[in-house]
Amino acid sequence: MIEYLWKAVFVFYSQTSTQAEAWESKRLQLILEGKSSSVAPGMRRSATLPKLTPPRT
């Protein structure tokens, strides 16, 4: 699960961003508290609100 969060964090922040670790830690804490059902939709909203799209390959 942690690997997925780290992949997701770099969609929103650069790899050198200090905010990336805080973002990942917050979501991991919510998942460990049993609130994973709110984490995934929140991540989707975070990606769609600024109109992020998947990279083209």
C-alpha positions as a printed NumPy array, in Angstrom:
array([[  0.   ,   0.   ,   0.   ],
       [  2.784,   2.405,   0.861],
       [  4.269,   2.024,  -2.634],
       [  0.967,   3.148,  -4.152],
       [  0.876,   6.205,  -1.927],
       [  4.431,   7.152,  -2.915],
       [  3.569,   6.784,  -6.598],
       [  0.519,   8.974,  -6.075],
       [  2.315,  11.657,  -4.081],
       [  4.658,  12.402,  -6.968],
       [  1.672,  13.247,  -9.151],
       [  1.02 ,  16.196,  -6.858],
       [  4.522,  17.097,  -5.669],
       [  8.06 ,  16.947,  -7.026],
       [ 10.388,  14.274,  -5.686],
       [ 12.359,  16.9  ,  -3.781],
       [  9.309,  18.501,  -2.182],
       [  9.148,  18.541,   1.588],
       [  5.357,  18.47 ,   1.323],
       [  5.424,  15.039,  -0.333],
       [  6.316,  13.22 ,   2.87 ],
       [  3.652,  15.05 ,   4.868],
       [  1.031,  14.241,   2.208],
       [  1.948,  10.551,   2.218],
       [  2.09 ,  10.369,   6.018],
       [ -1.364,  11.904,   6.379],
       [ -2.962,   9.412,   3.974],
       [ -1.111,   6.457,   5.5  ],
       [ -2.295,   7.481,   8.969],
       [ -5.895,   7.645,   7.752],
       [ -5.581,   4.189,   6.191],
       [ -4.112,   2.74 ,   9.398],
       [ -6.998,   4.289,  11.352],
       [ -9.445,   2.37 ,   9.146],
       [-10.523,   5.379,   7.093],
       [ -9.275,   4.114,   3.732],
       [-12.72 ,   4.567,   2.212],
       [-12.18 ,   8.329,   2.39 ],
       [ -8.564,   8.316,   1.192],
       [ -9.106,   6.991,  -2.346],
       [-11.979,   9.356,  -3.224],
       [-10.01 ,  12.265,  -1.777],
       [ -7.041,  11.405,  -3.962],
       [ -9.309,  11.196,  -7.006],
       [-10.772,  14.609,  -6.231],
       [ -7.301,  16.048,  -5.76 ],
       [ -6.358,  14.796,  -9.22 ],
       [ -9.534,  15.852, -11.021],
       [-10.027,  19.315,  -9.533],
       [ -6.817,  20.702, -11.097],
       [ -7.658,  18.596, -14.191],
       [ -4.625,  16.333, -13.944],
       [ -4.538,  13.667, -16.609],
       [ -2.526,  10.47 , -16.871],
       [  0.697,  10.725, -18.856],
       [  0.479,   9.593, -22.447],
       [  2.668,   6.677, -23.383]])
